[in-house]
Amino acid sequence: MLKGISPSLAVINDRMLAEAKDQREFFTVKEMDIVKHVPMDEILFFETSGRTHRIELHGFQDRFDFIGSMRELEKQLGGRFLRVHRAYLVNVEQIREVDLKHRELLMKNGERCLISRNVKGELLNKILY
């Protein structure tokens, strides 16, 4: 703790120093009055929601939906994520298994995503190389 500052400011200072050391990337989404920061490496995949213009984020710690478009997410997130189906944008690093026969992905948490036929080659290239 720093000398001469209140305990409250010391706590804030400690938190800021801890966050500065954490070099992970975060996905930030604002929904109404709530802003959520989710570490990119903890996101498994994004899925289109049953509700119009809604995207559901599937993470290790959290699962929530927000207003958005898969096309915009795909542009924003770039190389780490791959659109494997019209309904799924997956974090390639979180894939445990690829089932080509049934055109499914098994994620590290046990959830499954569909794969479209035309993305198999690109998916295998990203996983294998």
C-alpha positions in Angstrom: 0.0 0.0 0.0 1.2 3.5 -0.8 1.9 5.8 2.1 -0.2 8.9 2.5 -3.3 7.8 0.6 -6.6 6.6 1.8 -7.3 2.8 2.0 -10.0 3.2 -0.7 -7.5 4.9 -3.1 -4.9 2.2 -2.3 -7.4 -0.5 -3.3 -8.1 1.2 -6.6 -4.4 1.7 -7.2 -3.8 -2.0 -6.6 -6.5 -3.0 -9.0 -5.2 -0.8 -11.7 -1.7 -2.2 -11.3 -3.1 -5.7 -11.5 -5.1 -4.9 -14.6 -2.1 -3.3 -16.3 -0.2 -6.6 -15.8 -3.0 -8.6 -17.4 -2.1 -8.4 -21.1 -5.1 -10.4 -22.3 -7.4 -9.1 -25.0 -11.0 -8.4 -24.0 -14.3 -8.4 -25.8 -16.4 -5.5 -24.5 -20.1 -5.2 -25.0 -22.5 -2.6 -23.7 -26.1 -3.7 -23.1 -28.4 -0.9 -21.7 -26.5 0.4 -18.6 -24.2 -2.6 -18.2 -20.8 -2.9 -19.8 -19.2 -6.4 -19.8 -15.6 -7.3 -20.4 -14.9 -10.9 -21.3 -11.4 -12.2 -21.9 -11.1 -13.3 -25.5 -9.4 -16.6 -24.5 -12.5 -17.4 -22.3 -15.0 -17.1 -25.2 -15.9 -20.4 -26.8 -18.2 -19.2 -29.5 -21.0 -16.8 -30.6 -24.3 -18.1 -31.7 -27.3 -16.4 -33.4 -30.1 -16.1 -30.9 -33.7 -17.1 -31.5 -34.5 -13.4 -31.1 -34.0 -11.0 -34.0 -30.7 -9.2 -34.1 -29.4 -10.9 -31.0 -26.1 -12.8 -30.6 -25.5 -15.2 -27.7 -21.9 -15.3 -26.3 -20.9 -18.7 -24.9 -18.0 -18.4 -22.5 -16.3 -20.5 -19.7 -17.7 -18.2 -17.0 -20.7 -16.5 -18.6 -23.4 -16.9 -21.2 -25.4 -13.9 -22.3 -27.0 -12.3 -25.3 -26.6 -8.8 -26.8 -27.7 -6.8 -29.9 -25.4 -7.4 -32.8 -24.7 -8.9 -36.2 -22.6 -12.0 -36.9 -21.1 -10.3 -40.0 -19.9 -7.3 -37.8 -18.5 -9.7 -35.2 -16.7 -11.7 -37.8 -15.0 -8.5 -39.1 -14.2 -7.2 -35.6 -12.7 -10.4 -34.2 -10.5 -11.5 -37.1 -8.1 -14.4 -37.2 -8.8 -16.1 -33.8 -12.5 -16.7 -34.6 -13.9 -18.5 -37.6 -17.5 -18.5 -39.0 -18.1 -22.3 -39.3 -21.8 -22.0 -39.9 -24.3 -19.2 -40.5 -25.3 -19.5 -36.8 -21.8 -20.0 -35.3 -18.6 -18.0 -34.9 -16.1 -20.1 -32.9 -12.9 -19.4 -31.1 -10.6 -21.9 -32.9 -8.4 -22.2 -29.8 -11.3 -23.6 -27.9 -12.1 -26.5 -30.2 -11.6 -29.9 -28.6 -12.7 -32.2 -31.5 -13.9 -32.0 -35.1 -16.4 -34.6 -36.3 -16.4 -34.4 -40.1 -18.9 -37.2 -40.6 -21.6 -35.5 -38.5 -20.3 -32.0 -39.3 -20.0 -30.9 -35.7 -17.4 -29.3 -33.4 -17.0 -30.3 -29.8 -15.8 -27.4 -27.7 -13.6 -27.7 -24.6 -16.6 -27.3 -22.3 -18.6 -30.1 -24.1 -20.9 -27.8 -26.1 -21.4 -28.6 -29.8 -21.6 -26.4 -32.9 -22.5 -27.3 -36.5 -20.1 -26.9 -39.4 -21.2 -26.0 -42.9 -19.7 -28.1 -45.8 -18.0 -25.2 -47.5 -15.9 -24.2 -44.4 -14.3 -27.6 -43.6 -11.1 -27.0 -45.5 -10.5 -23.6 -43.9 -11.3 -25.0 -40.5 -8.8 -27.8 -40.9 -6.1 -25.4 -42.1 -6.6 -23.2 -39.0 -6.6 -26.2 -36.6 -3.7 -28.1 -38.1 -1.3 -25.3 -39.0 
